[in-house]
Amino acid sequence: MQDENSYEPTSSENSDSDHVPIHDSKQLWELTEDELVKLYQTDAENGLSNEEYERRLKKSGRNELETKKTSKFVQFIKQFNNSIIYILAASAIMTLFMKRYSDSIVIGLVIIANAIIGYIQEQQAGNALEKIRELLVSKNFIFRGGEKLEADSRDLVVGDLVNLEAGDSVPADIRLISADNLSVQESVLTGETNPVDKIEEPITQAKLPLAERKNMVYASTAVTSGSGLGIVIATAADTQIGQIQDSVETVKEKPTPLMRNLNSLDFGLSVAIVVAAVLLFIIGYFIDTYSLPTLLISVITMVVGSMPEGLPASTSVVLAMGTRKMTKRNVIVKSLPAVETLGAVDIVNTDKTGTLTKNEMTVKKVVTLDHTFDVTGVGYDADGGVDFKGNLELGSKKYDWTKDTNMNWLVNIAGQTTDAQLHFENNRWELNGEPTDGALTTLYRKIAGKDPEVDEVDSLPFDSAFRYSARLANFNGQRILMVKGSPSTIINLSKKETDENYWNNTIKKLSADGLRVVALAYKVVSSDTDSIDQKQISDLNLAGMVGIIDPPREEARASIHELRMAGIKVKMITGDHPDTASAIAKRLDLDSVIKAVTGPEIDAMSDDELKAKIDDYNVFARTTPANKLRIVRAQQANDHVVSMTGDGVNDAPALKQADIGVAMGIKGTEVAKESANMVLADDDFADIVVAVREGRHVFDNIRKTIRFLLPTSFAEGLIVVISILLGQDLPLYPAQLLWINMVSALTIQFAFIFEPPESGIMARGPRNVKAGLLTKLDTFEIVYVSFLISGLGIWAYDMLTRQGMPEIVGSTMALNIIIFGKIFYLFNLRNNYPVISKYFFQNKMAFYIVAILIVLQMGIVYLPFMQDIFHTTNINFAYGWGIPIIMGIIVLIVTEIGKFIRVRVLRKG
């Protein structure tokens, strides 16, 4: 089989043949029919012989995409291979050794639940490849052994002769040898809105982007009109869609920035705690304060107390809450960490068609010999019209378009020559017909206020050979020949007195604005004319021209502005012409300076060159799926956190490669949706801004959770460490430390889940994912808060026991001191404002959670069976609650002073 992108003719698959390589330097689109027939050992009329077909099928296999499958058991086992699971497992083993069986069971269930969730997500992601396979399954007519047969697309081989008709799915990559008004919709591969007119003639150009290979058609695309005949040049994995599948399959999903940060934090904590435990055991052994069994239990207690077991669960719940909020905004998040990732991105790559634009061709300019009008309204909606009042040429005169001869003809030709039909379904306008016809139908409806009524006599469809279409119709008591098409062609077919300079300048102006120009003309013919003869199409009256564009989405410009203000660069990646793409980029205010590069120019760069230049460009035009993948990889190589937004099959590899892939839910292909991490259910680009805001909000709450968990967990461990080093009894029993961990995991650490976003969250730039989750100030705060809470607990315990109080009373008080230290520190961490401010009651759930925690704490202190398990006792208000509350207030005062210095003096968030 031949790879069309690097054509190197070789001898035929038939080893007995004396086939000689031809035109070594030529690409497939450059070859003539005779050269193709000779190269692929086929027949341009009869196709392959049945014997040759069987031989090739046996050798090359069926025309279907295969995927590498991993057993479901292995996929499930792989879910346990991450550091968070290791930490949870270590915690479960420790609690098991300490005979805390209920804790071990709970932690074990968390491990299994995480594995199941990860397994389900991986199964869903794997469906992307299956969706691509389905694209190749169709029925087509072929010529084989001199007979015309209907064959399953999976049974095609290289060299088969395939007949294509309107409505067919293209079953393989094919080089055309015949094309009759053939047009093919290739947007799933190229991103271009309009169907591509196909030809049969060789194209003498060695380097040609996929979108400009007009004598070739590709698997998974669709024939919209006309017919054609071609030779299969690639099947299965060798097709363009097959190469996309290979890209999707080989792209390995990386951990999200958040997961990388968490894994790094978890590993660092694990190492630090284990090292501290070993050193503590050695020191304790030589100090000889405790017996060896007691020392061992104390060290294990320190490890369990210091380990923030609740961190994975808290992180998952914060992410799940963010996912839930996004779902309510019609944003479907397929993996929990993806919620936060979009908050960390600094580049948003986005497709143009259907994402930044409506994918609804719209007339924006109408030009006659006398006037130039702007057309308002976007897409196929009939709202809007022609801005007659704002036309300076008319001055203050009242304008009636029906009395303007040229304008009247232009509007009616637009309505009379279109076959497009518009239907309002699912709260949106759906087009049945060609996009250009849809634009002209909408123009007529905007101006005339009704749908066009056509009394057709005959029609001539568009043909790329003559670049126009025509319709013969009865109109206003006359038989009129109406023509629309290429402006230069229509000018040449118009009357001699036509002002060519005026119209050529008009074409230049409209084209410079990124508009596609269509000319409309007419001619009155004899009433007995009943068919269109191309010889008649001359001496036309040029009514005018219209400028058509796929309009930017109304919400896209505002969303891009918000993203730019948030420090995020938006880049457009499209299959369209660079001039069109740049014009749209300017309309959207994509950047202060628009700089475009094309796919072929990218192909000419090495990976190092592309990495060095990639940040200079904000528009990438005429791109292939391979280009998109290289663009994303080059950006990531420059340490950017990259989002990719798209809707086509051609976007799938880049969607999967990006740090977060975002697909369109309505117009997006299933392949794109399955390859992405996030789906915009309503195709609203503005939802990306919402997702970025929520992502930053989620990260803030996760960071607050970590800043809360670490010092409060370390405080528990420090109580053990300090007690061993001072050679005194432990203020807290192992069971009490486990209680603190358990009750905190069930209550207080989840308070941050409900903390609303702080003001100015979108005014700051994206976070530096390489900086980790904690700053130097965070680390300093963790250290001093840990010593503050543990020191207050040890001091109070020592003070009470020196006064002759039983150790169990001192231990119960120390337990409450740790709990109230956590409660008051919670209120300090909630936001960057003073604790007593208008934001104090903003998070009402925090107060409910604190109330639940206090009730649970009263249970452990006063319930007899709880006293037996956790070594607590009845205690009076002063020792049991008064002193702990005072200690908590001290923690709050000290940390509020720290926050004031941090936020107001050092200006650090």
N, C-alpha and C positions, 0 to 999 in steps of 0.2 A: 504493500500500500504506500501511496505517496503522501508525504506531508506537504500540504500546499504552501506552508510558510517558508519552507526551505527546499524548494523543488530540485531534486537531483535525480534525473531520469536514470533508471537502471534497466537491466534486461527484464523481460516479462517474467511473471511467476511461472510460466511454462518453461521448464528447463530445456525442452526439446526445441524451443523456438530459436531462430537466428536473428531475433530482434536486436537492433542496434540502437543505442542511446541517441536521442536527437536533441539538438538545441540545448546543450548543457547549461547555458547561462539563463535560460528562459524560465519564467514562472508560469504556472498553469493558465493564468488568465491571458497570457501572451500567445498561447498556442492556437493554431488553426484547427478546424475540425479534423482534417486529415492527420495532423500530428497527434491529436488526442486519440483518435481511433487506433493509430499505430502504437502509441504508447501503452494504451490499456488493452490492446489485443481484443477489440470488440468490433461490432458492426453498427454503423450509424442508422441502419434501417431495421435490422432483424435482432439486434442485441446479441448477447452471449448465446452460445449453443447450450443445450441442457447439460451436456457432458462437462463442458468447461465450467458451467455454473456449479455443478456438484463438486468438482475438484476444488474450486476456490472456496466454496462454503466449508468443505472439510478442512481446508488448510487455515482459513482465516477465522472461522467461527461465525456465530450469528451477530447481526447488527444490533447489539444491545450492550448497555453499560453494566459492568460488574463491579461490585464493591467488596473490599476485604472485610470479612466478618469476624468479630471476636465473640467467643462464647459468652452467653449472658452471665455465667458463673464467674468468669474472669473479670468481666466488667463490674460485677458486684464487689468482688474482692478488692479491685483497684480503688474502690471508694474509701478504703481504710488507710490508704497510703498518703497521709498528710500529717503535718506536725500537730494540728489541733486535735486530731484523733489520738495521736500518741500521748498528748498531755492528759486527755480525758481517760485514756486507758491506764496511764500511770496512777492517776488519782483513784480510779476504781480499784486497782490492785492494792494501793496503800490502805484504802478504807476497808478492803476485804481482810487484809492482815490485821487490821485493828478491830476486826469483827463488827464493823459497821455495815452489816449486810444490806440494810435498806438503802444506804447511800450507794453501795456498789451496784445494786440493781438499777437504781435511778440513772446513774452515770452510764451503765451499760446500755440501758434503753435509749439514752441520748445518742450514744455512738451508733447504734443500729438505725435509729431514725435518720440521722445525718447521712448514713450510707445509702439508705433507701431513697432519700430525696435526690442525692447525687446521681444514683443509678437511673432514676426516672428522667432526670434532666439530660443525661448522656444518651439515653434511648431516643428522646425527642430530637436531639441534635443530629443523631444518625439518620433520621428520616429525610434530611436534606438530600442525601445521595439517592435515596429511593425515589424521591420526587423527580430528580433529574432523569433517572432511568425511564420513568413513565412518559417523558416527553418524546421519546423515540418510537413509541408504539402507535402505529397508524396503518391505514390501508392505502395503497397506491397502485395505479395502472403502470405496468412495465411491458417492455418488449423483450421476449426471450425465446430463442429458437424460432423466430419469425412469427410468433403469435403474441397478441395483446392479452395480457393476463392481469388479474387483480391479485396483488401479493401483499403479504404481511411485511411491514417495514423491517421486521427482525430477520427476514429471509433474504435481504439484499446483500450483494457483494460488490466489490470494486469492479467497474467495467459494465455493470448493469445499465440498461437504457431505460430511463424513467420518464413517464409522461406526467406533467403537472397541469392541474386545472384550478380555477378559482375555488377557494374553500379548502384546498388540500393542505395538509401539514407536510412540510418538506421532510422526507424520511432519512436523508443522509446528506453529506456535503456533495454537491453536484456542480459540474461545469456545464453550462448551457451550450447547446449547439443549435437551438432554435428558440425564439422568443417572440410571441405574438401578443403585443400590448400587455406583457407580463409585468406585474408589480407584486412585490413581496414585502410583508411587514416584518422588519428585522429588529424591532425595538428591544426584544428580549436579549439580543446580543450586542447591539450597538448603542441603544439608548435613544436613537433618532425617532422623532414623532411620526414622520410621514412614511408611507410605504415607498420602497425604492423601485424605480422603473428599471427593468432588466433588459439586457441586449444579448445578442449571440456573437457579435463580432469580437475578435481578439483586441485586447487593450495593450498597446505597446508602451508599457511603463513598468519598469522592474520593481520599484517600491510603491506599494499601494495599500493604504489602510483598508481594513476589512469592509468598512462602510462604503468604499468607492469601488469595490470589485463587482462591477455591474453585470458581468457575465457569469457570476457564480451565485449559488444559493446554498443555504446552510440548514443542517438538521435543527429542528425545533422551531423554525420560522414558519410563517403562514402565507400562502398565496392569496392575495386579495382580489386580483382581477387578471384576466387574460389566460394564456396557456403557454406551455413551454416544453421542451424536450432536452434532456441532458444526460451526461455520463457520470455515474457515481465515481467520485475520486477519493472518498474516505468514508469509512463506516466505523461504528462503535467508538472505541477510545481514540481513534485518529481524527474524529470530527472536531469541529470547534467546540461543540457542547461537551464532547468527551474530554477535551483538554481542560475545560472549566471544571468538570467533575474531578479530574486528576488534581487540579489545584485545590479544590475543596477538600479532597481526601488527604492530601499531603500537608495542608496547613494545620499545624498543631495549635490548639487553643492554649494560650498562656494563662497563668493565674492572673486575676485582676490586680491592679495596683494595691487595693485594700488587702487582698489575700496575701500578696507578697509581703506587705508591711506587717500583717498579723503573724504570718509564719516566722518572719525575722524576729518579731517581738517575742513570740512564744519560745522560739529556740534560745534566744538570749536569756529570757527569764529562767527557762529550764536549766540551762548551764549554770547560771548564777546561783540558783537555789541549791542545786546539787553540790556545787563547789562549797557554798556556805555550810551546807549540812556536813560535808566531810571535814571541813576545818573545825566546825563546832564540836563534832564527835571527838576529834583528836585533842582539842583543847580541854574539853570536858573530861576526857580520859586521864589526862595528866594532872588536871586540877583535883580530880578524884572527889568531887563534891557528891556525886550520885553513884549508886551501884550501877554496874554495867547494864543490866536490863532496864533500869529506870532511865539511864542516859540514852539508851537506844530508843525507848518509847518517846522520850522528850524530843530527840532529834527528828523522829518520824512526825511527831506532832508539829514541830516547827515547819517541816516541809509541807505538810497538809495545810497548815494555817497560812503559810506564805503563798501557796499556789492559788492563783485566781481562777478556780475551776469554773466560775460562772461566766468567764469572759466569752467563750465560744457561744454559750446559750444566749447571753445578752446581745452579742453582735448579731446573731441570727434573728433574734426577735426585733431588733432595731431595723434590720434590713427587711424583714417580713412586713413590718409596719409601713416602711417606705414603699414596698411593693404594692401593698393594699391601697395606699393613697394614690399611687400611679394608676392602678386599675380603674379607680373611680374617675380618673381623667382620660380614660380610653387609651392608656399606655399599658401594654401587656409586657411584663418583665418575666423572662423565661428562667433567669437564674438570680438568686438573691444578691450576690455581690455586684451584679450589673447595675443595681439601683445607685450605688455609690460611685461607680466608675465614671458615669457621665458627668458627675460633679467634679471629677479630677481632670477632664479632658482640656487640652489647650488648642486642639485642632478639630474642627468638625468638617469632614469631607462629605459633600452631598451631591447626589445626582441632580441634574437640572430638570429633565422631563418628568412631570408627575410629582416632583418633590418641591422644587422651588417654583415650578410653573404648573399650570393646571392640566397640561396635556389636552387642552381644548383650544384649537387654532381659532384666533379671533382677528377680525379686521380692525386695525387701529387707525388707519389713514385712508381717506378717499380723496382722489385727485381727479379733477376734470380739467378741461382746457381753461376754465374760468376761475375755479376755486380749489382750495385745499381744506379739507375738513378733518377734524379729529373725531374718532368714534369712541364713545364712552361705554362702560360696561365690560365685564370680564367673562370670558368663557361662553358657553352656549346659552346662558340665561338671557332672556330677551330684555331684561332690564338694561337701561342705558339707551343711547341713540347717537345721533350726529350732533356735534356741538356747532350749530349754526350761529348762535348768538355771539360766540367768541371769535368768529371769523372776521379778521380785520378788513378783508377785501370787500365785505358787504357793508361795512360802516354801520349806520343806524337803520338801514333799510330792512323792512320786514321780508323774510325770505320764505318762499314756498317752493320746495324742491320739485313738486309736480309740474311747475311751470318752467323749470330750468331743463331745457331739452336734454343736455348731456347727462345731468344728474338723474333725470327721470329714466333715461335709457340704461344708465349704469345700474340703478337699483333693480330695475325689472329684468335685465340680463342676469344679474346675480341670482334672482329668484327663479327665472325660467330655465337656467342651464344646470341647476343643481339637482341631484338625486338623493341628497341626504335627508334623513328623517330624524327628528329629535323627539324623544319620549322622556317624560318626567317619571323616574322610578327611584325608589329608595331615597327620596329627598334630594335627588340630583338629576341633572339632564344626561341622558344616555344617547350617544350618536349611533345611528345605523347608516353607514356610508363612509365616504372619504373625508378626512379631516378638513381639506380645503373646501369641499362642498358644504361641510358643516358650518364653516366660517361664513360662507356666502349666504346660506339659508338664514343664519342668525342675523346677518346684516339686513336682509330683507325684512325679517320679522321686527327688528328694532325700528326701522324707518316706516314700513307700511303698516305695522301693527297687526299683521295676520300672516298665516302660512301661505306660500305661493301656490297658485293654481296653474297647472301647465296643460295646454292642449297640444301634445306632442305629435308631430308628423314623422320625424326621423331623427336619429342621433348618430353621432360619430364619436366613439370613445377616444380618450387621450392616447396618443402614441408618442413615445419618445423620439421616433424618427422625424415627426413633424412638429411636436411640442405644443399641441393645442387640442381642444375638443370642441365639438360643434353640436348645435341642436336646431332643427327646423321645427317651428311651432306656429300655430295660429295665435296672433296677438293683436288686440285692438282692431279687428277686422282686416288684418293684413297677414300675409305669410312672411315670416321673418327668419332669416338665418342668423343665429346668434353664436358668437365664438368667444372662447376664453382660453388663455394660455400664456406662454412665455412672452413678456413684453417686447423683446427685440423681434420675435417672430411676427407678432401681431402688427407691430409698426411697419414691417416690411410688406405685410399683406394689406395695409391700409391705403387710402387714397393718396395721390401724389402731393396734394396740398397739405398733408399732415405735417405739423411742426415737429420735426424729428429732434431738433436741438432741445426744445422744451421738454419733450418726453424722455429723452436720454438723461437730461439733468434730473428729472423727477425720479428716474430709476436709481441714479447714483445716490440721491438724498435718502430715499426710502431704504436702500440696501445698506447705507452707512449706519442707519438706525437698527440694523439687524432684522429688518422686515423682509419677508418673502413677497415679491411683487407679482401680481397677476393682472393682465390687461383684459378688458372686456370691450368687444366690438360687435357691430351688427350690420345687416344688409337686408333691404327689402327685395324679395324675389317674386317671381311670377306666382300667381295663385294656383297654377296647375303643377307647380314643382312638388313632387311627393317623395323625393329622396335627396340625400346630400351627395353632391359630386364635388370632389376636392378642387376641381377646376373652377368651381363657382366661388371658392373661398379666396377672393381677391377684391381689391377696390372697396375695402371695408370702411365703415364709419367708426373711428375709435372713440368710444364713449368716455373712457377714463381708465384709471388703474386703482387698485386697492393694495394696501400694504398689510400683510398678515403676519402675525407672530403668535407663538405659544405664550400667553401672557403670564407674567409672574403672579404668584399667589399673593393676594392682598395682605395676608398675615405674614408672608415670608420676609418682606423688607423690615417690618417692625421687629420681627424675631431676630434677624441678622444684626440689627442695631443693638438689641439687648445683649446678644452674645458678644459683640465687639466690646461693649461697655464692661462686660464681665471678664475681659481679657482673653477671649477665645477667638481665634482666627477661623473664618469660614472659607472653605475652598470648594470650588465647583469642579466636578469631574463628569464629563459628558462625552457622548459620541458625536455631538453636533459639530458643525463648522466653527472654527475659532472666532470668526467675526460675529456669528450669531450668539455664541456663548458669551463673548465679551460684551456685546450689547445688553444682554440680559443681566450680566454681572453689574454693569453700570447702573441699570435701572433699579437693581436691588441694593445698590450702595454696598457692594460686597467688600470693598476696601477703598482706601483713598486713591490708590493707583492700581489699575487692572493690568496684569501682565499674564499673557497666555503662552502655553506651550502645547504642542501637539503630540499625539501618540508616536508617530514616526520619529519625531525629534527625541522623544524619550528612548525609543528603541536604539537610537544611535549613541546613547550615553552608556558608559559602564556604570556599574553599581556605585562606585566611588564618586564618579562625576555627578550622578543623579543625587546622591546624598549631599554633595557640596552645593548643588544648585536648587534643590527641591523647595527650600523655604522662600526662594525668590518669586515663585509663581503662585497665583491664586485661581487661575483658570486652566484646566487641563482638558483639551478638546481632541476630538477624533481618537478617543482612547479605546483600547481593547481590554478584555478582562485581565490579560497579563499585565497591561500597563497599570491598571488600577491596583493590582496586587503589588507591583513594584513601587508605586507611589506610596502606598501605606507603609510598606517595609522601610522605604527610605526615610520617611518621616519618623518612624519608630527608632531607626538607627540614630537619629538626631535627638533622642531622648524625649520625644513628644508623646503625650498620651492621646491616642487618636480614636476618634469616632468616625464611622463610615455609615452614611445613610443612602439607601437605594431601594429599588423595587424590581429590578430585572434579574434574569438568570446571569447576565454578564456581571452583576454586582456581587454574586455569591462568594467567590474566593476572597475578595477584599472585605466583605462583611464579616467573614469568619476570621480573617487575619487581624482586623482592627481590635483595639482594646475593648471596644464595644461596638457591635454592629446593630444598626437601627433600620428596620424594614417598614415599608408602607403596608397597611393592613387591607386597604380596599383595592388599590391598583397594583399592589405588589404581587409578584409570582410566589407560588408556594415554596419554590426553591429558595428565594430570597428570605422569606419569613422563617423558614426552618434553619437557615444559616445564621440568622441574626440572634442577638441576645435580647433584643427589645423590639416590639412591634407597635407602631402608631396606628391604632385601630381605625381612626378617622382620617388618616393621611394628612394630619394637620402639623405642618412644620413647627408651628408655635409650641406644640407639645414638647419639643426638644428643650426649649427654654424652661418650661415647667420641670422637665426631668433634670436639667442641670441644677436648678434651684433645690429640688428635692434631694438630689445627690449630695450637694454641699450640706444640706440640712442633716441628712443621714450621717455623713462623716463627722459633723460637729457633735452629734449625739453619741456616736461611737467613741469619739475621742474623749468626751466628757465621762462616758462610762468607764473607759480605761483609766483616766485620771482619778476617778473615784475608787475603782476596784483595787488598783495597785497599792496606794498608801494604806488603805484600810486593811488589805490582806497582809501587807508587809508588817503592819502594826501588830497583828496577831503573832506573826513569826518572831518579831523583835522582842515581844514579851518573854518568849521562851529563851531567846539568845541572851538577853540582858540578865535574866534570872540565873542562867547557867554560869555566865561570866562573873556575876556577883556572888555566886555560891549560895543563893537563897531558894526557898521553895517556889514552885511555879504558881503564879496567881490564878492561872486558869487551867482547868483539867482538859485533857484531850477531847473529851466528849463535848465540853463547852465550846471549844474552838470549832468543832464540827457543826455544832448548833449555829454558831455565828455565820459560818459559811452557808449552811443550808437555808437559814431563815433570810439571809441577805439575798441568796440566789432566788428565793421565791418572792421577794418583796422589793426592797429598797433599790436594788440596782436597776430595776425596770422603770424607775421614775423618769429617767432621761428619755425613754421612748416617747413620752408625751410632751416633751419640751418643744415649744414652737420655735420656728427659725428666728434668729436674731436679725434685727434691722441691718441693712447694708450687706447682706450675705452675697448679693450679686454684684456689689461694687468692688469687691476684692478679686484679685486674679486667681487662677487655678492653683491649687496647692502643689508644692514640690513633692512628688511621690518618692523621690530619692531621699528626702529628708527624714522619712520615717513618720511614725505616728506621734512621737513625743519630741518636743524641743528641749533645749538645755534648761529653760525655765521650768518646763514641766517636770523634768528629772529632779531639779532642785526642790520643787514643791513636793514631789512624792517623798523625797528623803525627809524633809523637815516635818511634814504632816505625819509620816510614819512614826518618827521619834516623838512627836508631840502627843499623839494619841496613846502610844504604848507607854511613854513616860508618865503621863497622867494616870494611867491604869495602875502601873507598878507603884507609883508614889502613894496613891490613895490606899491601895492594898496594904502597903508597908505601914502607913500611918495607922490604919485601923487595927491591924494585928498587933502593933506595938502597944496599943491601948488595951490589949488583953482580949479583944474580940476573937471569936472562933475563926479559924481559917476559912470555913465554909461561908461565913458571913462576908468576909473580905473578898472571897472568890466571886460570890454573887454580885457584890457591888462592882467589882472590876469588870465582870461580864456586862453589866448595864452601862458602865462607862464607855466600853468599846462600842456598844450599840448606839448610845447617844452621841458619841463622837462622830459616828457615821451619819447620823441624822442631821446634825448641824453642818457637817461638811458638805452634805448633799445640797443644802440651800445656798452655800457659798458658790458651788460649782455650776449652778443652773444657768447662769448667764454672766455677762461682763459688767452688769450694773450692780450698784450697792444692794445688799440683801433687802433693805427696807426701801422699796421704790414702788412705782406703779405696776411693775412687773411681778410683784411678790405673789399675787394670786393668779397669775396667768396660766400656770400649770396646776389645775385643780386636782388632777390625778395624783400628784406628788403628796398632797395632804391625805388623801384616802389611803395611799400606800403606807405612809408613816403611821397612820392610825391602826392599820392592820398589823404592822410590825410591833407596835406597843402592846396591842392585845395579845399577840403571840408571846411577847416577852413577859407579860403578866402571867401567862399560862405556865411558862417554865419556872417562874419564881414561886407561884402559889399553889399549883396543882401537885398533890402528893406524888402521883406516879411519875410526873416530870421531874420532881425533886430527886427521886431515887435514881433516875436514868442520868441526869445531868449534874448531880452533886450541887444542887442549889437548896436554899432554905428560905422560910418566911423572913422578911426583913422590914424594918420600919421605913417610913417615908423618907426620913432624912438621909439614911445611909443607902437605901435602895433606889431612891429616885431624886432626892434633892441634890446630893453630891454629884451623881452622874449628869444631871441637867446643868449644874454649874460648870462641870468639866467640858460639857458639850458647848456651852456658851464661850468658854475660853478658846476652844478650837475654832469657833466661828469668828471671834474677834481677831485672833491671830491670822487666820486665812483671809479675812476681809482686808486687813492691813496689807497682806501680801498681794491681794488682787488690786488694791488701790495703786500700789507701787508698780505693779505689772502693767495695768491698763492706762493709768493716768500719767505716770512718770516715765516709764520705759516705752509706752505706746505699743505694747505687744498684746495680741489677742489671746 
